[in-house]
Amino acid sequence: QEFLYHYSPHDHALERRATFSKFDNRLWRALNPGKYCGSSTNYTPSADAFVVIFTTVCWREEAKYGVRAYRYCQLDLGHALAG
């Protein structure tokens, strides 16, 4: 089974948001386009594979930073990826 989790900063824990009963190969191909250069269209990831997706809400930052909000969101993302 596959799961979708959300990080809760209040609890400093992962919250399970969704459970998928069957692996959707189309989603995995969309997230990993480099693995499909050849004719391999039936790729299934290993059991320990995972994907991390970072998102941001720029309008929240806009109240504090104004027009620089988008730039600061990108900078924060870079710091999160590097850390």
PADO-915589 format. One line per field, with one value per atom (N, C-alpha, C, O, CB): residue number from 1; residue in one letter; atom name; x, y, z negated. Coordinates in nm, 4 decimals. Each point is the difference from the previous one (the first is absolute). Glycine has a CB too. Layout:
torgu = (NUM:...)
kedo = (A:...)
vexmi = (CA:...)
xx = (X:...)
yy = (Y:...)
zz = (Z:...)
END
This chain:
torgu = (1:1:1:1:1:2:2:2:2:2:3:3:3:3:3:4:4:4:4:4:5:5:5:5:5:6:6:6:6:6:7:7:7:7:7:8:8:8:8:8:9:9:9:9:9:10:10:10:10:10:11:11:11:11:11:12:12:12:12:12:13:13:13:13:13:14:14:14:14:14:15:15:15:15:15:16:16:16:16:16:17:17:17:17:17:18:18:18:18:18:19:19:19:19:19:20:20:20:20:20:21:21:21:21:21:22:22:22:22:22:23:23:23:23:23:24:24:24:24:24:25:25:25:25:25:26:26:26:26:26:27:27:27:27:27:28:28:28:28:28:29:29:29:29:29:30:30:30:30:30:31:31:31:31:31:32:32:32:32:32:33:33:33:33:33:34:34:34:34:34:35:35:35:35:35:36:36:36:36:36:37:37:37:37:37:38:38:38:38:38:39:39:39:39:39:40:40:40:40:40:41:41:41:41:41:42:42:42:42:42:43:43:43:43:43:44:44:44:44:44:45:45:45:45:45:46:46:46:46:46:47:47:47:47:47:48:48:48:48:48:49:49:49:49:49:50:50:50:50:50:51:51:51:51:51:52:52:52:52:52:53:53:53:53:53:54:54:54:54:54:55:55:55:55:55:56:56:56:56:56:57:57:57:57:57:58:58:58:58:58:59:59:59:59:59:60:60:60:60:60:61:61:61:61:61:62:62:62:62:62:63:63:63:63:63:64:64:64:64:64:65:65:65:65:65:66:66:66:66:66:67:67:67:67:67:68:68:68:68:68:69:69:69:69:69:70:70:70:70:70:71:71:71:71:71:72:72:72:72:72:73:73:73:73:73:74:74:74:74:74:75:75:75:75:75:76:76:76:76:76:77:77:77:77:77:78:78:78:78:78:79:79:79:79:79:80:80:80:80:80:81:81:81:81:81:82:82:82:82:82:83:83:83:83:83)
kedo = (Q:Q:Q:Q:Q:E:E:E:E:E:F:F:F:F:F:L:L:L:L:L:Y:Y:Y:Y:Y:H:H:H:H:H:Y:Y:Y:Y:Y:S:S:S:S:S:P:P:P:P:P:H:H:H:H:H:D:D:D:D:D:H:H:H:H:H:A:A:A:A:A:L:L:L:L:L:E:E:E:E:E:R:R:R:R:R:R:R:R:R:R:A:A:A:A:A:T:T:T:T:T:F:F:F:F:F:S:S:S:S:S:K:K:K:K:K:F:F:F:F:F:D:D:D:D:D:N:N:N:N:N:R:R:R:R:R:L:L:L:L:L:W:W:W:W:W:R:R:R:R:R:A:A:A:A:A:L:L:L:L:L:N:N:N:N:N:P:P:P:P:P:G:G:G:G:G:K:K:K:K:K:Y:Y:Y:Y:Y:C:C:C:C:C:G:G:G:G:G:S:S:S:S:S:S:S:S:S:S:T:T:T:T:T:N:N:N:N:N:Y:Y:Y:Y:Y:T:T:T:T:T:P:P:P:P:P:S:S:S:S:S:A:A:A:A:A:D:D:D:D:D:A:A:A:A:A:F:F:F:F:F:V:V:V:V:V:V:V:V:V:V:I:I:I:I:I:F:F:F:F:F:T:T:T:T:T:T:T:T:T:T:V:V:V:V:V:C:C:C:C:C:W:W:W:W:W:R:R:R:R:R:E:E:E:E:E:E:E:E:E:E:A:A:A:A:A:K:K:K:K:K:Y:Y:Y:Y:Y:G:G:G:G:G:V:V:V:V:V:R:R:R:R:R:A:A:A:A:A:Y:Y:Y:Y:Y:R:R:R:R:R:Y:Y:Y:Y:Y:C:C:C:C:C:Q:Q:Q:Q:Q:L:L:L:L:L:D:D:D:D:D:L:L:L:L:L:G:G:G:G:G:H:H:H:H:H:A:A:A:A:A:L:L:L:L:L:A:A:A:A:A:G:G:G:G:G)
vexmi = (N:CA:C:O:CB:N:CA:C:O:CB:N:CA:C:O:CB:N:CA:C:O:CB:N:CA:C:O:CB:N:CA:C:O:CB:N:CA:C:O:CB:N:CA:C:O:CB:N:CA:C:O:CB:N:CA:C:O:CB:N:CA:C:O:CB:N:CA:C:O:CB:N:CA:C:O:CB:N:CA:C:O:CB:N:CA:C:O:CB:N:CA:C:O:CB:N:CA:C:O:CB:N:CA:C:O:CB:N:CA:C:O:CB:N:CA:C:O:CB:N:CA:C:O:CB:N:CA:C:O:CB:N:CA:C:O:CB:N:CA:C:O:CB:N:CA:C:O:CB:N:CA:C:O:CB:N:CA:C:O:CB:N:CA:C:O:CB:N:CA:C:O:CB:N:CA:C:O:CB:N:CA:C:O:CB:N:CA:C:O:CB:N:CA:C:O:CB:N:CA:C:O:CB:N:CA:C:O:CB:N:CA:C:O:CB:N:CA:C:O:CB:N:CA:C:O:CB:N:CA:C:O:CB:N:CA:C:O:CB:N:CA:C:O:CB:N:CA:C:O:CB:N:CA:C:O:CB:N:CA:C:O:CB:N:CA:C:O:CB:N:CA:C:O:CB:N:CA:C:O:CB:N:CA:C:O:CB:N:CA:C:O:CB:N:CA:C:O:CB:N:CA:C:O:CB:N:CA:C:O:CB:N:CA:C:O:CB:N:CA:C:O:CB:N:CA:C:O:CB:N:CA:C:O:CB:N:CA:C:O:CB:N:CA:C:O:CB:N:CA:C:O:CB:N:CA:C:O:CB:N:CA:C:O:CB:N:CA:C:O:CB:N:CA:C:O:CB:N:CA:C:O:CB:N:CA:C:O:CB:N:CA:C:O:CB:N:CA:C:O:CB:N:CA:C:O:CB:N:CA:C:O:CB:N:CA:C:O:CB:N:CA:C:O:CB:N:CA:C:O:CB:N:CA:C:O:CB:N:CA:C:O:CB:N:CA:C:O:CB:N:CA:C:O:CB:N:CA:C:O:CB:N:CA:C:O:CB:N:CA:C:O:CB:N:CA:C:O:CB:N:CA:C:O:CB:N:CA:C:O:CB:N:CA:C:O:CB)
xx = (0.0823:-0.0823:0.0861:0.1118:-0.2912:0.1257:0.0678:-0.0784:-0.1220:0.2155:-0.0218:-0.0624:0.0413:0.1054:-0.1099:-0.0781:0.0308:0.0025:-0.0978:-0.0090:0.2205:0.0157:0.0152:0.0421:0.0635:-0.1400:0.0163:0.0774:-0.0290:-0.1875:0.3151:0.0766:-0.0772:-0.0420:0.2590:-0.2354:-0.0667:0.1048:0.0547:-0.2656:0.2403:0.1015:-0.0424:0.0846:-0.0109:-0.2038:-0.0481:0.0372:0.0458:-0.2365:0.1710:0.0313:0.1386:0.0459:-0.2877:0.3095:0.1294:-0.0084:0.0813:0.0398:-0.2223:-0.0255:-0.0657:-0.0475:0.0239:0.0218:-0.0688:-0.1425:-0.0238:0.2414:-0.3127:-0.1396:-0.0362:0.0259:-0.0826:-0.0027:-0.0425:-0.1255:-0.1000:0.2003:-0.0949:-0.1121:-0.0783:-0.1203:0.2482:-0.0597:-0.0687:0.0714:0.1198:-0.1980:0.0030:0.0519:-0.0417:-0.1163:0.1067:0.1051:-0.0270:0.0188:0.1022:-0.0283:-0.1716:0.0070:0.0814:0.0549:-0.2749:0.2288:0.0727:0.0957:-0.0359:-0.1570:0.3122:0.1012:-0.0399:-0.0331:0.2097:-0.1737:-0.0338:0.1290:0.0719:-0.2823:0.2397:0.1243:0.0113:0.1109:-0.1125:-0.1107:0.0041:0.0565:0.0764:-0.2728:0.1598:0.0519:0.1503:0.0729:-0.2928:0.2672:0.1434:0.0779:0.1084:-0.1589:-0.0028:0.0669:0.0047:0.0993:-0.1756:-0.0296:-0.0022:0.1030:0.0590:-0.3019:0.2645:0.0954:0.1437:0.0924:-0.2715:0.2006:0.1337:0.0150:0.0161:-0.0020:-0.0189:0.0034:0.1315:0.0005:-0.1587:0.2691:0.1294:0.0125:0.0839:0.0115:-0.1753:0.0078:-0.0708:0.0046:0.0076:-0.0776:-0.0822:0.0488:-0.0804:-0.1109:0.3215:0.0547:-0.0126:-0.0138:0.1721:-0.1537:-0.0086:-0.1432:-0.0945:0.3253:-0.2449:-0.1333:-0.0590:-0.1036:0.1680:-0.0013:-0.0494:-0.1220:0.0134:0.2182:-0.3493:-0.1221:-0.0669:-0.1014:0.0718:0.0820:-0.0613:0.0894:0.0144:-0.1349:0.1798:0.0916:-0.0772:-0.0928:0.2627:-0.1324:-0.0565:0.1139:0.1006:-0.2908:0.1775:0.1095:0.0152:-0.0903:0.0521:0.1523:0.0213:-0.0892:-0.0560:0.2936:-0.2505:-0.0908:0.0426:-0.0835:0.0327:0.1795:0.0468:0.0125:0.0591:0.0617:-0.1747:0.0057:-0.0985:-0.1073:0.1755:-0.0302:-0.0902:0.0266:0.1062:-0.1172:-0.0860:0.0089:-0.0322:-0.0953:0.0306:0.1441:-0.0251:-0.0344:0.0737:0.0849:-0.2694:-0.0433:-0.0116:-0.0687:-0.0557:0.1926:-0.0065:-0.0965:0.0028:0.2341:-0.3218:-0.0914:0.0090:0.0513:-0.2066:0.1051:-0.0023:-0.1243:-0.0597:0.3115:-0.2895:-0.1131:0.0538:0.0173:-0.1859:0.1948:0.0672:-0.0837:0.0558:0.0638:-0.2498:-0.0805:0.0124:-0.0185:-0.1399:0.1894:0.0227:0.1257:0.0031:-0.1180:0.2169:0.1255:-0.0143:0.0728:0.0541:-0.2202:-0.0160:-0.0407:0.0360:-0.0977:-0.0122:-0.0404:0.1216:0.0001:-0.2173:0.3193:0.1200:0.1047:0.0605:-0.1049:0.0661:0.1113:-0.0394:0.0873:0.0255:-0.2414:-0.0443:0.0419:-0.0160:0.0292:0.0410:0.0335:0.1170:0.0206:-0.1039:0.1591:0.1130:-0.0427:0.0839:0.0638:-0.2773:-0.0489:0.0352:0.0477:-0.2332:0.1624:0.0270:0.1478:0.0347:-0.2261:0.2764:0.1447:0.0400:0.0824:-0.0450:-0.0956:0.0327:-0.0533:0.0625:-0.0653:-0.1119:-0.0524:0.0957:0.0249:-0.2611:0.2902:0.0961:0.1280:0.0583:-0.1548:0.1402:0.1192:-0.0214:0.0883:-0.0286:-0.1759:-0.0314:-0.0029:0.0460:-0.1783:0.0788:-0.0022:0.1405:0.0289:-0.2475:0.3061:0.1380:0.0682:0.0782:-0.0701:-0.0369:0.0575:-0.0556:0.0739:-0.0459:-0.1571:-0.0605:0.0592:0.0247:-0.2355:0.2332:0.0581:0.1458:0.0457:-0.2022:0.2288:0.1420:0.0188:0.1014:-0.0482:-0.1496:0.0150:-0.0427:0.0053:-0.0398)
yy = (-0.1188:0.1188:0.1243:0.0003:-0.1243:0.2293:0.1287:0.0987:-0.0098:-0.0367:0.1409:0.0969:0.1411:0.0205:-0.1900:0.2653:0.1413:0.0606:-0.0081:0.0202:0.0492:0.0600:0.1511:0.0521:-0.2636:0.2798:0.1444:0.0264:-0.0594:0.1079:0.0411:0.0342:0.1018:0.1035:-0.1503:0.0178:0.0909:0.0662:-0.0653:-0.0758:0.2694:0.0652:0.0132:0.0041:0.1195:-0.1169:0.0119:-0.1244:0.0112:0.1346:-0.2643:-0.1266:-0.0518:-0.0974:0.0440:0.1166:-0.0456:-0.1489:-0.0816:0.2549:-0.2051:-0.1387:-0.0039:0.1017:-0.1685:-0.0513:-0.0205:-0.0455:-0.0877:0.0298:0.1186:-0.0401:-0.0732:0.0501:0.1455:-0.3135:-0.0724:0.0656:0.0130:-0.2293:0.2580:0.0676:-0.0910:0.0183:0.1926:-0.3093:-0.0876:-0.1345:-0.0104:0.2108:-0.3015:-0.1342:-0.0450:0.0128:-0.0669:0.0014:-0.0485:-0.1505:-0.0506:0.2699:-0.2903:-0.1456:-0.0569:-0.1095:0.1088:0.0727:-0.0506:0.1070:0.1175:-0.2681:0.1106:0.0928:0.0540:-0.0768:-0.0453:0.2537:0.0638:0.0284:0.0943:0.0085:-0.1819:0.0115:0.1341:0.0488:-0.2957:0.3072:0.1296:0.1087:0.0849:-0.1541:0.0674:0.0996:-0.0157:0.0991:-0.0959:-0.1257:-0.0226:0.0438:0.0569:-0.2482:0.1657:0.0447:0.1518:0.0564:-0.2645:0.2752:0.1460:0.0591:0.1041:-0.1115:-0.0578:0.0501:-0.0374:0.0635:-0.0783:-0.0856:-0.0473:-0.0131:-0.1115:-0.0096:0.2309:-0.0107:-0.0538:-0.0567:0.2447:-0.1735:-0.0457:-0.1506:-0.0492:0.2519:-0.2776:-0.1455:-0.0615:-0.1217:0.1282:0.0754:-0.0537:0.0424:0.0235:-0.0232:0.0099:0.0377:-0.1131:0.0245:0.1298:-0.2778:-0.1158:-0.0475:0.0787:-0.1449:-0.0629:-0.0564:-0.0549:-0.0665:0.0114:0.0812:-0.0504:0.0795:0.1110:-0.1843:0.0179:0.0697:-0.0658:0.0504:0.0219:-0.1820:-0.0723:0.0004:-0.1027:-0.0402:0.2552:0.0109:0.0110:0.0801:0.0298:-0.1892:0.0082:0.0283:-0.0709:-0.0880:0.2612:0.0326:-0.1057:-0.0806:0.3227:-0.2412:-0.0945:0.0371:0.1095:-0.1490:-0.0517:0.0201:0.1162:0.0583:-0.3013:0.2773:0.1073:0.1348:0.0927:-0.2653:0.1854:0.1258:0.1011:-0.0369:-0.0879:0.2521:0.1044:0.1285:0.0171:-0.1225:0.1948:0.1280:0.1088:-0.0125:-0.0900:0.2087:0.1145:0.1193:0.0322:-0.1205:0.1525:0.1161:0.1186:-0.0071:-0.1388:0.2550:0.1220:0.0973:0.0179:-0.0515:0.0961:0.1021:0.1238:-0.0052:-0.1721:0.2868:0.1240:0.0796:-0.0200:0.0241:0.0852:0.0881:0.1423:0.0579:-0.2224:0.2201:0.1305:0.1147:0.0971:-0.1821:0.0764:0.1133:0.0199:0.1115:-0.1515:-0.0662:0.0169:0.0817:0.0850:-0.3033:0.1924:0.0739:0.1440:0.0893:-0.3048:0.2363:0.1321:0.1057:0.1169:-0.2283:0.0709:0.0955:0.0558:0.1159:-0.2383:0.0412:0.0431:0.0612:0.1019:-0.2798:0.1154:0.0393:0.0785:0.0496:-0.2485:0.2112:0.0767:-0.0654:-0.1207:0.3271:-0.1250:-0.0493:-0.0992:-0.0719:0.2882:-0.2213:-0.0939:-0.1397:-0.0894:0.2831:-0.2135:-0.1249:-0.1218:-0.1007:0.2299:-0.1206:-0.1151:-0.0365:-0.1179:0.1844:0.0317:-0.0242:-0.0664:-0.0914:0.2901:-0.1527:-0.0575:-0.1426:-0.0838:0.3140:-0.2576:-0.1376:-0.0938:-0.1114:0.1993:-0.0430:-0.0814:-0.0196:-0.1084:0.1925:0.0198:-0.0097:-0.0981:-0.0805:0.3164:-0.2300:-0.0940:-0.1439:-0.0917:0.2712:-0.1985:-0.1337:-0.0516:-0.1167:0.1690:0.0337:-0.0400:-0.0394:-0.0951:0.2448:-0.0770:-0.0347:-0.1323:-0.0806:0.3240:-0.2666:-0.1259:-0.1188:-0.1053:0.2287:-0.1066:-0.1091:-0.0259:-0.1142:0.1720:0.0471:-0.0158:-0.0577:-0.0640:0.2556:-0.1695:-0.0432:-0.1386:-0.0537:0.2788)
zz = (0.0000:0.0000:0.0000:-0.0514:-0.0678:0.1776:0.0027:-0.0855:-0.0126:0.2436:-0.2890:-0.0884:0.0386:0.0603:-0.2445:0.1496:0.0161:-0.1395:-0.0743:0.3071:-0.2678:-0.1319:0.0114:0.1033:-0.1872:-0.0222:-0.0112:-0.1287:-0.1039:0.2333:-0.1221:-0.1196:-0.0826:0.0516:0.0686:-0.2469:-0.0919:-0.0886:-0.0889:0.0919:0.0191:-0.0826:-0.1461:-0.0894:0.2916:-0.2260:-0.1386:-0.0808:-0.1137:0.1917:-0.0194:-0.0681:0.0345:-0.0598:0.0607:0.0945:0.0511:0.0366:-0.0433:-0.0987:0.2230:0.0377:0.1376:0.0506:-0.2936:0.3020:0.1273:-0.0268:-0.0831:0.1981:-0.0435:-0.0077:0.1276:0.1094:-0.2593:0.1377:0.1196:0.0547:-0.0707:-0.0148:0.2125:0.0639:0.0942:0.0182:-0.0368:0.0788:0.0956:0.0081:-0.0263:0.1583:-0.0954:0.0212:0.1391:0.0381:-0.2866:0.3239:0.1352:0.0012:-0.0462:0.1503:-0.0520:-0.0020:0.1153:-0.0117:-0.1003:0.2224:0.1151:0.0500:0.0079:0.0542:-0.0292:0.0501:0.1356:0.0903:-0.2174:0.1423:0.1267:0.0765:-0.0330:-0.0664:0.1993:0.0762:0.0715:0.0213:0.0081:0.0081:0.0685:-0.0903:0.0458:0.0922:-0.2659:-0.0940:-0.0158:0.0021:-0.1232:0.1054:-0.0166:0.1238:-0.0127:-0.1406:0.2720:0.1231:0.0075:0.0461:0.0701:-0.1608:0.0034:-0.0962:0.0287:0.0331:-0.1746:-0.0985:0.0332:-0.0509:-0.1188:0.2527:0.0360:0.1509:0.0497:-0.2679:0.2925:0.1462:0.0540:0.1092:-0.1022:-0.0774:0.0499:0.0093:0.0755:-0.1718:0.0228:0.0006:0.1197:0.0183:-0.2652:0.3290:0.1078:0.1366:0.0903:-0.2446:0.1707:0.1301:0.1002:0.1198:-0.2336:0.0662:0.0891:0.0142:-0.0063:-0.0593:0.0848:0.0203:-0.1296:0.0035:0.2310:-0.3480:-0.1270:-0.0440:-0.0514:-0.0117:0.0827:-0.0399:-0.1182:-0.0482:0.2817:-0.2815:-0.1102:-0.1226:-0.0664:0.2302:-0.1943:-0.1128:-0.1312:-0.0106:0.1594:-0.2482:-0.1331:-0.0960:0.0025:0.0551:-0.1429:-0.0915:-0.1078:-0.0227:0.0665:-0.1097:-0.1092:-0.1173:-0.0044:0.0786:-0.1685:-0.1133:-0.0894:-0.0692:0.0761:-0.0063:-0.0876:0.0716:-0.0552:-0.0758:0.2516:0.0740:-0.0591:-0.0479:0.2567:-0.2047:-0.0459:0.0768:0.0599:-0.2881:0.2258:0.0684:-0.1018:-0.0769:0.3021:-0.2256:-0.0868:0.0889:0.0932:-0.2739:0.1518:0.0770:-0.0950:-0.1019:0.2699:-0.1335:-0.0792:0.0662:0.1218:-0.2038:0.0019:0.0513:-0.0885:-0.1117:0.2060:-0.0431:-0.0771:0.0359:0.1058:-0.1162:-0.0776:0.0234:-0.0040:-0.1072:0.0051:0.2197:0.0084:-0.0551:-0.0510:0.2492:-0.1893:-0.0466:-0.1500:-0.0488:0.2359:-0.2617:-0.1436:-0.0252:-0.0890:0.0446:0.1224:-0.0141:0.0504:-0.0434:0.0694:0.0645:0.0593:-0.1022:0.0136:0.1990:-0.3137:-0.1036:-0.0729:-0.0416:0.0144:0.0119:-0.0721:0.0915:-0.0335:-0.1319:0.2822:0.0862:0.1241:0.0712:-0.1535:0.1098:0.1166:0.1307:0.0180:-0.1550:0.2293:0.1338:-0.0020:0.0978:-0.0046:-0.2014:-0.0086:-0.0451:-0.0106:-0.0402:0.0242:-0.0579:0.0857:-0.0523:-0.0523:0.2349:0.0871:-0.0036:-0.0068:0.1552:-0.1439:-0.0046:-0.1319:-0.0013:0.1516:-0.2608:-0.1302:-0.0138:-0.0650:-0.0328:0.1584:-0.0011:0.0729:-0.0459:0.0384:0.1213:0.0746:-0.0793:0.0014:0.2130:-0.2833:-0.0832:-0.1150:-0.0297:0.0902:-0.1252:-0.1081:0.0517:-0.0680:-0.0482:0.2353:0.0591:0.0239:-0.0265:0.1333:-0.0569:0.0202:-0.1291:-0.0028:0.1974:-0.3022:-0.1305:-0.0505:-0.0566:0.0047:0.0715:-0.0431:0.0757:-0.0587:0.0028:0.1851:0.0795:-0.0365:0.0036:0.1817:-0.2202:-0.0338:-0.1395:-0.0277:0.1775:-0.2369:-0.1396:-0.0163:-0.1106:0.0335)
END
